[in-house]
Structures are given as structure tokens and as C-alpha cells.
């Protein structure tokens, strides 16, 4: 009886996640202003899109440390050092998208 009760509790637990949780895992995100959080989320989503599309770990597309710098430092996008695993065409596409979403 105890097992069945515990099992029902586990089955009925709400496992939905807050969509913002994935951004909060990045150190420094919580200290950003609301407008910068929106830009950060767009930059993060670009990284995730390319990582999934090309079957790469996200940190091979853009490192975590670069995510906040892209938002906080104007012109930082041109200083990002991309992995050699990524072709120049892909790098150019990523940079183009990043510049579009970070325009203020």
C-alpha cells in the first residue's frame, strides 16, 4: 500500500519546467537588466539552434563565458573565438544572426 501511494505521488507530480530555467543556469544571467535578459535569451537560443542543427555540443558553438560578454560588451561578437570544428560559412551565419539580435 505504501509503495502504491508513493508511486501515485510520483506519477502525479508536475514535471513541467519554467522556460526561463535554462537561461538561469548561466552564471550572471540573474544580474542582467530586463532588456539585456531578452537579448541574452535570443543569443542563447541562437547557440542552441546551431548546436542542434549541426549536432554539436552548445559550448562548441559559443562558450558560456562568451554569452554574457556578447550582451554586455559592444563589439564583442567580432572577438569570439569559434571552435575549429565549425566551418567559416557557419561562423559567418552565427555572427550575422548575433549582430541582428544584439542591435540596440
DSSP file (Angstrom, degrees, kcal/mol; ACC not computed):
  #  RESIDUE AA STRUCTURE BP1 BP2  ACC     N-H-->O    O-->H-N    N-H-->O    O-->H-N    TCO  KAPPA ALPHA  PHI   PSI    X-CA   Y-CA   Z-CA
    1    1 A X     >        0   0    0      0, 0.0     4,-2.2     0, 0.0     5,-0.2   0.000 360.0 360.0 360.0 -41.7    0.0    0.0    0.0
    2    2 A X  H  >  +     0   0    0      1,-0.2     4,-2.6     2,-0.2     5,-0.2   0.912 360.0  51.2 -63.3 -42.5    2.8    2.4    0.8
    3    3 A X  H  > S+     0   0    0      1,-0.2     4,-2.8     2,-0.2    -1,-0.2   0.930 109.6  49.3 -60.7 -45.8    4.5    1.6   -2.5
    4    4 A X  H  > S+     0   0    0      1,-0.2     4,-2.3     2,-0.2    -1,-0.2   0.898 111.1  50.1 -62.0 -40.4    1.3    2.3   -4.4
    5    5 A X  H  X S+     0   0    0     -4,-2.2     4,-2.0     2,-0.2    -1,-0.2   0.938 113.2  45.1 -63.8 -47.2    0.8    5.6   -2.6
    6    6 A X  H  X S+     0   0    0     -4,-2.6     4,-2.2     1,-0.2    -2,-0.2   0.899 111.9  53.5 -62.7 -40.6    4.4    6.8   -3.4
    7    7 A X  H  X S+     0   0    0     -4,-2.8     4,-2.4    -5,-0.2    -1,-0.2   0.906 108.4  48.8 -62.1 -42.7    4.1    5.6   -6.9
    8    8 A X  H  X S+     0   0    0     -4,-2.3     4,-2.0     2,-0.2    -1,-0.2   0.879 109.2  53.5 -64.6 -37.7    0.9    7.6   -7.4
    9    9 A X  H  X S+     0   0    0     -4,-2.0     4,-0.6     2,-0.2    -2,-0.2   0.914 110.9  46.1 -63.8 -41.9    2.6   10.7   -6.0
   10   10 A X  H >< S+     0   0    0     -4,-2.2     3,-0.8     1,-0.2    -2,-0.2   0.910 112.8  50.0 -66.8 -42.0    5.5   10.4   -8.4
   11   11 A X  H 3< S+     0   0    0     -4,-2.4    -1,-0.2     1,-0.2    -2,-0.2   0.844 112.5  47.0 -65.4 -33.7    3.1    9.8  -11.3
   12   12 A X  H 3< S+     0   0    0     -4,-2.0    -1,-0.2    -5,-0.2    -2,-0.2   0.471  84.1 117.6 -90.1  -2.1    1.0   12.8  -10.5
   13   13 A X  S << S-     0   0    0     -3,-0.8     2,-0.8    -4,-0.6    -3,-0.0  -0.405  71.3-119.1 -67.3 140.7    4.0   15.2   -9.9
   14   14 A X        +     0   0    0      1,-0.1    -1,-0.1    -2,-0.1    -2,-0.1  -0.735  32.6 178.5 -83.8 111.3    4.1   18.2  -12.3
   15   15 A X        +     0   0    0     -2,-0.8    -1,-0.1     2,-0.1     2,-0.1   0.277  35.2 126.0 -98.4   9.7    7.3   17.9  -14.2
   16   16 A X        -     0   0    0      1,-0.1     2,-0.3     3,-0.0    -2,-0.0  -0.437  49.9-143.8 -70.0 143.7    6.8   20.9  -16.5
   17   17 A X        -     0   0    0     -2,-0.1     2,-0.4     2,-0.0    -2,-0.1  -0.779  18.3-107.4-109.6 152.2    9.7   23.4  -16.3
   18   18 A X    >   -     0   0    0     -2,-0.3     3,-2.2     1,-0.1     4,-0.4  -0.645  29.1-133.5 -71.5 127.3    9.7   27.1  -16.5
   19   19 A X  T >  S+     0   0    0     -2,-0.4     3,-0.6     1,-0.3     4,-0.3   0.769 104.2  60.5 -57.3 -25.3   11.1   28.0  -19.9
   20   20 A X  T >> S+     0   0    0      1,-0.2     4,-1.8     2,-0.1     3,-0.8   0.609  80.9  86.3 -78.5 -10.8   13.4   30.6  -18.3
   21   21 A X  H <> S+     0   0    0     -3,-2.2     4,-0.9     1,-0.3    -1,-0.2   0.859  81.8  58.6 -58.4 -37.2   15.2   27.9  -16.2
   22   22 A X  H <4 S+     0   0    0     -3,-0.6    -1,-0.3    -4,-0.4     4,-0.2   0.826 108.5  45.8 -65.2 -29.7   17.6   27.1  -19.0
   23   23 A X  H X4 S+     0   0    0     -3,-0.8     3,-1.8    -4,-0.3    -1,-0.2   0.864 104.1  61.8 -78.3 -37.0   18.8   30.7  -19.0
   24   24 A X  H 3< S+     0   0    0     -4,-1.8     6,-0.2     1,-0.3    -1,-0.2   0.701  88.9  71.6 -63.4 -19.9   19.1   30.9  -15.2
   25   25 A X  T 3< S+     0   0    0     -4,-0.9     2,-0.5    -3,-0.2    -1,-0.3   0.711  79.6  89.5 -69.7 -18.6   21.7   28.2  -15.2
   26   26 A X  S X  S-     0   0    0     -3,-1.8     3,-1.9    -4,-0.2     4,-0.4  -0.696  89.0-116.4 -84.5 124.2   24.2   30.6  -16.7
   27   27 A X  T 3  S+     0   0    0     -2,-0.5    41,-0.1     1,-0.2    -2,-0.1  -0.368  98.7  23.5 -60.7 129.3   26.2   32.5  -14.1
   28   28 A X  T >  S+     0   0    0     -4,-0.1     3,-0.8    -2,-0.1     4,-0.4   0.187  88.0 108.0 100.8 -15.0   25.4   36.2  -14.3
   29   29 A X  G X  S+     0   0    0     -3,-1.9     3,-1.6     1,-0.2    -2,-0.1   0.906  74.9  56.4 -60.8 -42.1   22.1   36.0  -16.0
   30   30 A X  G 3  S+     0   0    0     -4,-0.4    -1,-0.2     1,-0.3    -3,-0.1   0.730 102.0  57.3 -66.1 -21.4   20.1   37.0  -12.9
   31   31 A X  G <  S+     0   0    0     -3,-0.8    -1,-0.3     2,-0.0    -2,-0.2   0.519  85.6 105.2 -87.1  -5.1   22.1   40.2  -12.6
   32   32 A X  S <  S-     0   0    0     -3,-1.6     2,-0.1    -4,-0.4    -4,-0.0  -0.404  76.8-110.6 -74.6 150.8   21.1   41.4  -16.1
   33   33 A X     >  -     0   0    0     -2,-0.1     4,-2.3     1,-0.1     5,-0.2  -0.353  37.1-101.9 -70.2 161.7   18.5   44.1  -16.7
   34   34 A X  H  > S+     0   0    0      1,-0.2     4,-1.6     2,-0.2     5,-0.1   0.891 122.7  48.3 -56.4 -44.4   15.2   43.1  -18.2
   35   35 A X  H  > S+     0   0    0      1,-0.2     4,-1.7     2,-0.2    -1,-0.2   0.896 112.5  49.0 -65.2 -39.2   16.1   44.3  -21.7
   36   36 A X  H  > S+     0   0    0      1,-0.2     4,-2.9     2,-0.2    -1,-0.2   0.829 105.7  57.9 -69.7 -31.4   19.5   42.6  -21.6
   37   37 A X  H  X S+     0   0    0     -4,-2.3     4,-2.5     2,-0.2    -1,-0.2   0.897 105.1  51.1 -63.4 -39.2   17.8   39.4  -20.4
   38   38 A X  H  X S+     0   0    0     -4,-1.6     4,-1.8     2,-0.2    -2,-0.2   0.925 112.3  45.5 -63.8 -44.7   15.8   39.4  -23.6
   39   39 A X  H  X S+     0   0    0     -4,-1.7     4,-2.5     2,-0.2    -2,-0.2   0.923 112.0  52.5 -63.6 -43.9   18.9   39.8  -25.7
   40   40 A X  H  X S+     0   0    0     -4,-2.9     4,-3.1     1,-0.2     5,-0.2   0.915 107.4  52.0 -57.9 -44.1   20.7   37.1  -23.7
   41   41 A X  H  X S+     0   0    0     -4,-2.5     4,-2.4     1,-0.2    -1,-0.2   0.889 109.9  48.8 -61.6 -39.6   17.8   34.7  -24.3
   42   42 A X  H  X S+     0   0    0     -4,-1.8     4,-1.9     2,-0.2    -1,-0.2   0.914 112.8  47.2 -66.4 -42.2   17.9   35.4  -28.1
   43   43 A X  H  X S+     0   0    0     -4,-2.5     4,-2.2     2,-0.2    -2,-0.2   0.928 112.9  49.6 -63.2 -45.4   21.7   34.8  -28.1
   44   44 A X  H  X S+     0   0    0     -4,-3.1     4,-2.3     1,-0.2    -2,-0.2   0.910 110.1  50.8 -59.2 -44.0   21.3   31.6  -26.1
   45   45 A X  H  X S+     0   0    0     -4,-2.4     4,-2.4     2,-0.2    -1,-0.2   0.844 107.2  53.5 -66.3 -34.1   18.6   30.4  -28.4
   46   46 A X  H  X S+     0   0    0     -4,-1.9     4,-2.4     2,-0.2     5,-0.3   0.936 109.4  49.2 -63.5 -45.4   20.8   31.0  -31.5
   47   47 A X  H  X S+     0   0    0     -4,-2.2     4,-2.3     1,-0.2    -2,-0.2   0.926 112.8  46.9 -58.3 -46.0   23.6   29.0  -29.9
   48   48 A X  H  X S+     0   0    0     -4,-2.3     4,-2.5     2,-0.2     5,-0.2   0.889 110.1  53.7 -64.6 -40.1   21.1   26.1  -29.1
   49   49 A X  H  X S+     0   0    0     -4,-2.4     4,-2.7     1,-0.2    -2,-0.2   0.942 112.9  41.9 -61.4 -48.7   19.7   26.2  -32.6
   50   50 A X  H  X S+     0   0    0     -4,-2.4     4,-2.2     2,-0.2    -1,-0.2   0.873 113.0  54.0 -68.7 -36.2   23.1   25.9  -34.3
   51   51 A X  H  <>S+     0   0    0     -4,-2.3     5,-2.8    -5,-0.3     4,-0.3   0.928 114.8  40.5 -62.5 -44.3   24.2   23.2  -31.8
   52   52 A X  H ><5S+     0   0    0     -4,-2.5     3,-0.9     3,-0.2    -2,-0.2   0.920 114.0  52.7 -69.8 -43.5   21.2   21.1  -32.5
   53   53 A X  H 3<5S+     0   0    0     -4,-2.7    -2,-0.2    -5,-0.2    -1,-0.2   0.860 120.5  32.4 -62.0 -37.2   21.2   21.7  -36.3
   54   54 A X  T 3<5S-     0   0    0     -4,-2.2    -1,-0.2    -5,-0.2    -2,-0.2   0.246 109.4-117.7-107.2  12.0   24.8   20.7  -36.7
   55   55 A X  T < 5 +     0   0    0     -3,-0.9     2,-0.3    -4,-0.3    -3,-0.2   0.920  66.9 137.9  53.4  52.3   24.8   18.1  -33.9
   56   56 A X      < -     0   0    0     -5,-2.8    -1,-0.2    -6,-0.2     2,-0.2  -0.897  63.5 -99.4-121.4 152.4   27.4   19.8  -31.8
   57   57 A X    >>  -     0   0    0     -2,-0.3     3,-2.1     1,-0.1     4,-0.6  -0.515  39.0-119.6 -64.4 140.7   27.6   20.4  -28.0
   58   58 A X  H >> S+     0   0    0      1,-0.3     4,-2.1     2,-0.2     3,-1.3   0.840 112.0  60.6 -54.0 -35.9   26.4   24.0  -27.4
   59   59 A X  H 34 S+     0   0    0      1,-0.3    -1,-0.3     2,-0.2    -2,-0.0   0.697  97.9  59.8 -68.9 -15.7   29.7   25.0  -25.9
   60   60 A X  H <4 S+     0   0    0     -3,-2.1    23,-0.7     2,-0.1    -1,-0.3   0.672 108.8  44.0 -81.1 -17.1   31.4   24.2  -29.2
   61   61 A X  H << S-     0   0    0     -3,-1.3     2,-0.4    -4,-0.6    22,-0.2   0.923 138.5  -9.8 -87.2 -59.1   29.2   26.8  -30.9
   62   62 A X  S  < S-     0   0    0     -4,-2.1    -1,-0.3    20,-0.1    -2,-0.1  -0.981  76.8-122.7-141.2 128.9   29.6   29.6  -28.3
   63   63 A X    >>  -     0   0    0     -2,-0.4     4,-1.1    -3,-0.2     3,-0.8  -0.339  22.5-118.1 -69.7 152.0   31.1   29.2  -24.9
   64   64 A X  H >> S+     0   0    0      1,-0.3     4,-0.9     2,-0.2     3,-0.7   0.888 114.7  56.8 -55.6 -41.3   29.1   30.0  -21.8
   65   65 A X  H 3> S+     0   0    0      1,-0.2     4,-0.9     2,-0.2    -1,-0.3   0.806 104.4  53.1 -64.1 -28.1   31.6   32.7  -20.9
   66   66 A X  H <> S+     0   0    0     -3,-0.8     4,-2.4     1,-0.2    -1,-0.2   0.763  93.2  73.0 -77.2 -24.6   31.0   34.4  -24.2
   67   67 A X  H <X S+     0   0    0     -4,-1.1     4,-1.1    -3,-0.7    -1,-0.2   0.937 102.8  38.4 -57.7 -50.7   27.2   34.5  -23.9
   68   68 A X  H  X S+     0   0    0     -4,-0.9     4,-2.8     1,-0.2     5,-0.2   0.876 113.5  56.4 -69.1 -36.5   27.3   37.3  -21.3
   69   69 A X  H  X S+     0   0    0     -4,-0.9     4,-2.7     1,-0.2     7,-0.3   0.877 101.9  56.9 -63.1 -36.7   30.1   39.2  -22.9
   70   70 A X  H  < S+     0   0    0     -4,-2.4    -1,-0.2     1,-0.2     7,-0.2   0.894 114.2  39.5 -59.4 -39.6   28.1   39.3  -26.2
   71   71 A X  H  < S+     0   0    0     -4,-1.1    -2,-0.2    -5,-0.2    -1,-0.2   0.889 123.6  38.0 -77.1 -40.3   25.3   41.1  -24.3
   72   72 A X  H  < S+     0   0    0     -4,-2.8     2,-0.6     1,-0.2    -2,-0.2   0.754 109.4  57.8 -87.7 -26.2   27.5   43.3  -22.1
   73   73 A X  S >< S-     0   0    0     -4,-2.7     3,-1.9    -5,-0.2     4,-0.3  -0.905  77.6-134.9-116.4 111.2   30.3   44.4  -24.3
   74   74 A X  T 3  S+     0   0    0     -2,-0.6    -3,-0.1     1,-0.3    -2,-0.0  -0.364  92.7  17.0 -59.8 137.0   29.6   46.2  -27.6
   75   75 A X  T >  S+     0   0    0     -5,-0.2     3,-0.9     1,-0.0     4,-0.3   0.458  86.2 121.9  81.5   0.9   31.6   44.8  -30.5
   76   76 A X  G X>  +     0   0    0     -3,-1.9     3,-2.0    -7,-0.3     4,-0.6   0.797  58.8  73.7 -67.2 -26.5   32.4   41.6  -28.6
   77   77 A X  G >4 S+     0   0    0      1,-0.3     3,-1.0    -4,-0.3    -1,-0.2   0.866  93.0  54.2 -55.4 -37.7   30.8   39.5  -31.3
   78   78 A X  G <4 S+     0   0    0     -3,-0.9    -1,-0.3     1,-0.2    -2,-0.2   0.628 106.5  53.6 -72.6 -12.0   33.8   40.2  -33.6
   79   79 A X  G <4 S+     0   0    0     -3,-2.0    -1,-0.2    -4,-0.3    -2,-0.2   0.446  77.3 121.2-101.8  -1.9   36.2   38.9  -30.9
   80   80 A X    <<  -     0   0    0     -3,-1.0     2,-0.8    -4,-0.6    -3,-0.0  -0.400  55.9-143.6 -65.4 134.9   34.6   35.5  -30.3
   81   81 A X        -     0   0    0     -2,-0.1     2,-0.2     0, 0.0    -1,-0.1  -0.894  19.7-156.7-101.9 109.7   37.0   32.6  -31.0
   82   82 A X        -     0   0    0     -2,-0.8   -21,-0.1     1,-0.1   -20,-0.1  -0.498  24.7 -95.0 -85.6 154.0   35.0   29.8  -32.5
   83   83 A X    >   -     0   0    0    -23,-0.7     3,-1.5   -22,-0.2    -1,-0.1  -0.312  26.5-124.6 -62.8 148.1   36.0   26.2  -32.4
   84   84 A X  T 3  S+     0   0    0      1,-0.3    -1,-0.1     4,-0.0     4,-0.1   0.595 106.7  75.4 -70.7  -9.8   37.9   24.8  -35.4
   85   85 A X  T 3  S+     0   0    0    -25,-0.1     2,-0.5     2,-0.1    -1,-0.3   0.603  84.1  79.5 -74.5 -11.4   35.2   22.2  -35.7
   86   86 A X  S <  S-     0   0    0     -3,-1.5    -4,-0.0   -26,-0.1   -25,-0.0  -0.846  82.9-126.2-104.9 131.1   32.9   24.9  -37.2
   87   87 A X     >  -     0   0    0     -2,-0.5     4,-2.4     1,-0.1     5,-0.1  -0.281  21.9-115.0 -70.5 158.8   33.2   25.9  -40.8
   88   88 A X  H  > S+     0   0    0      1,-0.2     4,-2.7     2,-0.2     5,-0.2   0.850 116.3  57.0 -63.6 -35.1   33.7   29.6  -41.8
   89   89 A X  H  > S+     0   0    0      2,-0.2     4,-1.9     1,-0.2    -1,-0.2   0.919 109.5  45.4 -61.7 -42.2   30.3   29.6  -43.5
   90   90 A X  H  > S+     0   0    0      2,-0.2     4,-2.5     1,-0.2    -2,-0.2   0.914 111.7  51.8 -66.8 -43.3   28.7   28.5  -40.3
   91   91 A X  H  X S+     0   0    0     -4,-2.4     4,-2.8     1,-0.2     5,-0.2   0.923 109.3  50.3 -58.4 -45.4   30.7   31.1  -38.3
   92   92 A X  H  X S+     0   0    0     -4,-2.7     4,-2.3     1,-0.2    -1,-0.2   0.891 110.5  49.7 -62.3 -39.5   29.6   33.9  -40.6
   93   93 A X  H  X S+     0   0    0     -4,-1.9     4,-2.2     2,-0.2    -1,-0.2   0.908 111.9  48.0 -64.7 -42.1   25.9   32.8  -40.3
   94   94 A X  H  X S+     0   0    0     -4,-2.5     4,-2.8     2,-0.2    -2,-0.2   0.939 112.6  48.4 -63.7 -47.2   26.2   32.8  -36.5
   95   95 A X  H  X S+     0   0    0     -4,-2.8     4,-2.5     1,-0.2     5,-0.2   0.911 110.1  52.2 -61.1 -42.8   27.9   36.2  -36.4
   96   96 A X  H  X S+     0   0    0     -4,-2.3     4,-1.6    -5,-0.2    -1,-0.2   0.923 112.6  44.7 -59.8 -45.4   25.2   37.7  -38.7
   97   97 A X  H  X S+     0   0    0     -4,-2.2     4,-2.2     2,-0.2    -2,-0.2   0.911 112.1  52.3 -66.3 -41.8   22.4   36.4  -36.5
   98   98 A X  H  X S+     0   0    0     -4,-2.8     4,-1.6     1,-0.2    -2,-0.2   0.909 108.9  49.8 -61.3 -42.3   24.1   37.6  -33.3
   99   99 A X  H  X S+     0   0    0     -4,-2.5     4,-0.5     1,-0.2    -1,-0.2   0.854 109.2  53.3 -65.8 -33.5   24.6   41.1  -34.7
  100  100 A X  H >< S+     0   0    0     -4,-1.6     3,-0.6    -5,-0.2    -2,-0.2   0.923 112.9  41.5 -66.4 -44.2   20.9   41.2  -35.7
  101  101 A X  H 3< S+     0   0    0     -4,-2.2    -1,-0.2     1,-0.2    -2,-0.2   0.693 112.9  53.6 -80.9 -16.7   19.6   40.3  -32.3
  102  102 A X  H 3< S+     0   0    0     -4,-1.6    -1,-0.2    -5,-0.2    -2,-0.2   0.470  76.6 119.9 -97.5  -0.1   22.0   42.5  -30.3
  103  103 A X    <<        0   0    0     -3,-0.6    -3,-0.0    -4,-0.5    -4,-0.0  -0.407 360.0 360.0 -62.1 136.2   21.3   45.7  -32.2
  104  104 A X              0   0    0     -2,-0.1    -1,-0.1     0, 0.0    -3,-0.0   0.381 360.0 360.0-119.6 360.0   20.0   48.3  -29.8
